[in-house]
Amino acid sequence: MTEQPEQRPAPLHVFLSDTAAQTLGRLRPGELDVFEKLIERLAVHPRLGIPVPGGTDPEVDDYTARTDPAADTGDRISVVYRVHDSVRAVFVTWIIAGP
């Protein structure tokens, strides 16, 4: 019996709200680096974050996740996002930078 390599699901598409895109433009290089690493992980493992209860849409799951400290500032980035299974997408609604 030959072993089959593990098949990973195709990554989900990641979209940013206008507010998140504006915040992204203000991140420092180290903050941007840890944010991009988190987004890469969320595209493959979208339920990696902490579930946020109380969503109004039963088709959508809300989560929050935090990055490791940025190399240049030591700040962490918090990301609030929604997982839309029906369209295979992660939608980042907020990016919050701070200690």
LINCORKA-V156711 format. One record per pair of residues at least 6 apart in sequence whose ideal C-beta (glycine too) atoms are under 8 Angstrom apart, sorted by the first residue. I is the first residue (numbers start at 0). J is the second residue. If there is no record, write none. Layout:
I&J ; I&J
This chain:
7&43 ; 8&43 ; 9&87 ; 10&42 ; 10&43 ; 11&41 ; 11&42 ; 11&43 ; 11&45 ; 11&82 ; 11&87 ; 11&88 ; 11&89 ; 12&42 ; 12&86 ; 12&87 ; 12&88 ; 12&89 ; 13&38 ; 13&41 ; 13&42 ; 13&88 ; 13&89 ; 13&90 ; 13&91 ; 14&88 ; 14&89 ; 14&90 ; 14&91 ; 15&23 ; 15&90 ; 15&91 ; 15&94 ; 16&90 ; 16&91 ; 16&92 ; 16&93 ; 18&92 ; 18&93 ; 19&91 ; 19&92 ; 19&93 ; 19&94 ; 22&93 ; 22&94 ; 22&95 ; 22&96 ; 23&31 ; 23&34 ; 23&94 ; 25&96 ; 26&34 ; 26&76 ; 26&94 ; 26&96 ; 27&69 ; 27&71 ; 27&72 ; 28&71 ; 29&69 ; 29&70 ; 29&71 ; 29&72 ; 30&66 ; 30&69 ; 30&71 ; 30&72 ; 30&74 ; 30&76 ; 30&96 ; 32&69 ; 32&70 ; 33&66 ; 33&67 ; 33&68 ; 33&69 ; 33&70 ; 33&75 ; 33&76 ; 34&66 ; 34&76 ; 34&78 ; 34&94 ; 36&66 ; 36&67 ; 37&64 ; 37&66 ; 37&76 ; 37&78 ; 38&78 ; 38&89 ; 38&91 ; 40&47 ; 41&47 ; 41&48 ; 41&64 ; 41&78 ; 41&80 ; 41&89 ; 42&89 ; 45&62 ; 45&80 ; 45&82 ; 45&89 ; 46&60 ; 46&62 ; 46&82 ; 47&62 ; 47&64 ; 48&62 ; 48&63 ; 48&64 ; 48&78 ; 48&80 ; 49&62 ; 49&63 ; 49&64 ; 50&60 ; 50&61 ; 50&62 ; 51&61 ; 51&62 ; 51&63 ; 51&79 ; 53&61 ; 54&60 ; 54&61 ; 54&81 ; 58&83 ; 58&84 ; 58&85 ; 59&81 ; 59&82 ; 59&83 ; 60&81 ; 60&82 ; 60&84 ; 61&79 ; 61&80 ; 61&81 ; 62&79 ; 62&80 ; 62&81 ; 62&82 ; 63&77 ; 63&78 ; 63&79 ; 63&80 ; 64&77 ; 64&78 ; 64&80 ; 65&75 ; 65&76 ; 65&77 ; 65&78 ; 66&75 ; 66&76 ; 66&77 ; 66&78 ; 67&75 ; 68&74 ; 68&75 ; 69&75 ; 69&76 ; 73&98 ; 74&96 ; 74&97 ; 74&98 ; 75&97 ; 75&98 ; 76&94 ; 76&95 ; 76&96 ; 77&93 ; 77&94 ; 77&95 ; 77&96 ; 77&97 ; 78&91 ; 78&93 ; 78&94 ; 78&95 ; 79&91 ; 79&92 ; 79&93 ; 79&95 ; 80&89 ; 80&90 ; 80&91 ; 80&92 ; 81&89 ; 81&90 ; 81&92 ; 82&88 ; 82&89 ; 83&89 ; 83&90
